[in-house]
């Protein structure tokens, strides 16, 4: 459990956490499915608390959107793959196995095992000080999820300011379009953005405007 930054007391729980249901005998309950269920709930709570503290000025909708991305099947599978959990998972090698699924499930099961063995704070420490620091690119997730144009629009509406986007230049070089857009708030030019589409350029202009306004 070194990769999780945790030293277990009850090894049997962790043995169960890495045991895939393909090894389960009839009537046996030794697979990691129940621990996966528990770990899913605990991980959800730990991530929610982390984001709540990390982004004190963001509303519930924003936090929910980011949390759903962090705890998505794909993100958990990517983390598990980076941690190389496949080498410790026990499964029936004679059956066709979807490793993407069982790695992410095993990660949740191990979180459930840590919770039972060491409590909520042990899971919190493992997630924040080991998993997040080494295996989660939160900045990339934020860049993918944040809609800067919508954020700027909402901010302008609250302030009752007029927001518009002006296309300063558009050109086609070698078959590739390049747009330069500026965001104008109450007839004052702020952020400038460049992109291969107006939408991308507007997002970049919105982001720079929000930075200039001190909103991000």
C-alpha positions as CSV (number, residue, x, y, z in Angstrom):
1,X,0.0,0.0,0.0
2,X,3.0,2.3,-0.3
3,X,1.7,3.8,-3.5
4,X,-1.3,5.0,-1.4
5,X,0.8,6.3,1.4
6,X,-0.9,4.1,3.9
7,X,0.2,1.3,6.2
8,X,-2.6,-1.2,6.7
9,X,-3.4,-3.0,10.0
10,X,-6.0,-5.5,8.7
11,X,-4.4,-7.1,5.6
12,X,-7.4,-9.3,4.9
13,X,-9.6,-6.2,4.0
14,X,-7.0,-5.1,1.4
15,X,-6.7,-8.7,0.1
16,X,-10.4,-8.5,-0.6
17,X,-10.1,-5.0,-2.1
18,X,-7.9,-6.4,-4.9
19,X,-9.9,-9.5,-5.6
20,X,-12.0,-9.3,-8.7
21,X,-15.4,-11.1,-8.7
22,X,-14.2,-13.5,-11.5
23,X,-12.4,-15.4,-8.7
24,X,-15.5,-15.6,-6.5
25,X,-16.8,-19.1,-5.8
26,X,-20.5,-19.8,-5.7
27,X,-22.0,-18.3,-2.5
28,X,-18.7,-16.6,-1.6
29,X,-18.6,-12.9,-0.8
30,X,-14.9,-12.4,-0.9
31,X,-14.7,-10.1,-4.0
32,X,-14.2,-6.4,-3.8
33,X,-17.7,-5.3,-5.0
34,X,-19.0,-4.3,-1.5
35,X,-15.8,-2.4,-0.8
36,X,-16.1,-0.8,-4.2
37,X,-19.6,0.5,-3.2
38,X,-18.2,1.9,0.1
39,X,-15.1,3.4,-1.5
40,X,-17.2,5.1,-4.1
41,X,-19.2,7.0,-1.4
42,X,-16.1,7.8,0.7
43,X,-14.1,9.0,-2.3
44,X,-17.1,11.2,-3.4
45,X,-17.2,12.8,0.1
46,X,-13.4,13.3,0.2
47,X,-13.3,15.0,-3.2
48,X,-16.3,17.1,-2.4
49,X,-14.6,18.4,0.8
50,X,-11.3,19.0,-1.1
51,X,-13.0,21.1,-3.8
52,X,-15.1,22.9,-1.3
53,X,-12.0,24.1,0.5
54,X,-10.0,24.6,-2.7
55,X,-12.6,26.9,-4.4
56,X,-14.3,28.9,-1.6
57,X,-15.8,31.4,-4.0
58,X,-17.4,29.0,-6.4
59,X,-21.0,28.0,-6.3
60,X,-22.6,24.5,-6.0
61,X,-23.0,24.1,-9.7
62,X,-19.3,24.7,-10.5
63,X,-18.2,22.3,-7.7
64,X,-20.5,19.6,-8.8
65,X,-19.3,19.9,-12.4
66,X,-15.6,19.5,-11.4
67,X,-16.3,16.7,-8.9
68,X,-18.2,14.7,-11.5
69,X,-15.1,15.0,-13.8
70,X,-12.7,14.0,-11.0
71,X,-14.6,10.9,-9.9
72,X,-15.7,9.9,-13.4
73,X,-15.1,6.3,-14.6
74,X,-12.5,7.5,-17.0
75,X,-10.5,9.6,-14.5
76,X,-10.5,6.8,-11.9
77,X,-9.4,4.3,-14.6
78,X,-6.6,6.6,-15.7
79,X,-5.4,7.1,-12.1
80,X,-5.5,3.3,-11.5
81,X,-3.5,2.7,-14.6
82,X,-0.9,5.3,-13.7
83,X,-0.6,3.7,-10.3
84,X,-0.2,0.3,-12.1
85,X,-2.8,-1.4,-10.0
86,X,-3.1,-4.1,-12.6
87,X,-0.1,-5.8,-11.2
88,X,-1.7,-6.3,-7.8
89,X,-5.3,-7.1,-8.8
90,X,-6.2,-10.8,-8.5
91,X,-8.6,-12.1,-11.2
92,X,-9.4,-15.2,-13.2
93,X,-6.9,-15.2,-16.0
94,X,-8.9,-17.6,-18.0
95,X,-11.7,-15.1,-18.6
96,X,-12.0,-12.1,-20.8
97,X,-11.5,-9.1,-18.5
98,X,-12.0,-5.4,-19.1
99,X,-9.0,-4.0,-17.3
100,X,-10.1,-0.4,-17.7
101,X,-13.1,-1.2,-15.6
102,X,-11.6,-3.4,-12.9
103,X,-8.7,-1.1,-12.3
104,X,-10.9,1.8,-11.5
105,X,-13.2,-0.4,-9.4
106,X,-10.2,-1.7,-7.5
107,X,-9.1,1.8,-6.7
108,X,-12.5,2.5,-5.2
109,X,-12.4,-0.8,-3.3
110,X,-9.0,0.1,-1.8
111,X,-10.4,3.5,-0.7
112,X,-13.2,1.5,1.1
113,X,-10.6,-0.7,2.7
114,X,-8.5,2.3,3.9
115,X,-11.7,3.8,5.4
116,X,-12.6,0.6,7.3
117,X,-9.0,0.1,8.4
118,X,-8.0,3.7,9.3
119,X,-11.1,5.9,9.0
120,X,-12.1,8.9,7.0
121,X,-9.0,11.0,7.7
122,X,-6.8,8.2,6.4
123,X,-8.6,8.2,3.1
124,X,-8.5,12.0,3.0
125,X,-4.7,12.0,3.6
126,X,-4.1,9.3,0.9
127,X,-6.2,11.1,-1.7
128,X,-4.9,14.6,-1.0
129,X,-1.2,13.9,-0.3
130,X,-0.5,11.0,-2.6
131,X,-3.1,10.4,-5.3
132,X,-3.9,14.1,-6.1
133,X,-0.3,15.2,-6.0
134,X,1.1,12.4,-8.1
135,X,-1.7,11.2,-10.4
136,X,-4.3,13.9,-10.9
137,X,-3.8,16.9,-13.2
138,X,-6.5,19.2,-11.7
139,X,-5.4,22.1,-13.8
140,X,-6.0,20.1,-17.0
141,X,-9.4,19.1,-15.7
142,X,-10.3,22.7,-14.9
143,X,-9.2,23.9,-18.3
144,X,-11.4,21.2,-19.9
145,X,-14.5,21.9,-17.8
146,X,-14.6,25.6,-17.3
147,X,-16.6,27.6,-19.8
148,X,-14.9,31.0,-19.5
149,X,-17.4,32.7,-21.9
150,X,-20.4,31.6,-19.8
151,X,-18.6,32.6,-16.6
152,X,-17.9,36.1,-18.0
153,X,-21.4,36.4,-19.3
154,X,-22.8,35.6,-15.8
155,X,-20.4,38.0,-14.2
156,X,-21.4,40.8,-16.6
157,X,-25.1,40.1,-16.0
158,X,-24.6,40.4,-12.2
159,X,-22.7,43.6,-12.6
160,X,-25.3,44.8,-15.3
161,X,-22.5,45.5,-17.7
162,X,-22.7,45.2,-21.5
163,X,-20.6,42.4,-22.9
164,X,-19.8,41.9,-26.6
165,X,-17.2,40.2,-28.7
166,X,-15.5,41.9,-31.6
167,X,-13.7,40.0,-34.4
168,X,-10.5,42.0,-35.0
169,X,-9.1,39.8,-37.7
170,X,-9.8,36.6,-39.5
171,X,-7.5,35.0,-42.0
172,X,-6.9,31.7,-43.8
173,X,-3.4,30.5,-43.9
174,X,-2.7,27.2,-45.7
175,X,-6.3,26.2,-45.3
176,X,-6.4,26.9,-41.5
177,X,-8.5,29.7,-40.2
178,X,-7.2,32.0,-37.5
179,X,-9.5,34.4,-35.6
180,X,-8.5,37.2,-33.3
181,X,-11.3,38.3,-31.0
182,X,-11.5,40.9,-28.3
183,X,-14.0,41.0,-25.4
184,X,-15.5,44.4,-24.8
185,X,-17.2,45.3,-21.5
186,X,-19.1,48.5,-21.4
187,X,-17.4,49.6,-24.6
188,X,-13.9,49.1,-23.1
189,X,-11.6,46.6,-24.7
190,X,-10.3,43.9,-22.3
191,X,-9.1,40.4,-23.1
192,X,-7.9,39.3,-26.5
193,X,-8.1,35.7,-27.8
194,X,-6.8,33.9,-30.9
195,X,-8.0,30.5,-32.1
196,X,-8.9,28.4,-35.1
197,X,-12.6,29.1,-34.6
198,X,-14.5,32.1,-33.3
199,X,-15.7,30.0,-30.3
200,X,-12.1,29.1,-29.3
201,X,-11.0,32.7,-29.7
202,X,-13.9,34.0,-27.6
203,X,-13.1,31.5,-24.9
204,X,-9.5,32.7,-24.8
205,X,-10.6,36.4,-24.8
206,X,-13.1,35.6,-22.0
207,X,-10.4,33.9,-19.9
208,X,-8.0,36.9,-20.2
209,X,-10.8,39.3,-19.4
210,X,-11.7,37.4,-16.2
211,X,-8.0,37.4,-15.3
212,X,-7.8,41.1,-15.8
213,X,-10.9,41.6,-13.7
214,X,-9.4,39.5,-10.9
215,X,-12.2,36.9,-11.2
216,X,-9.8,33.9,-11.8
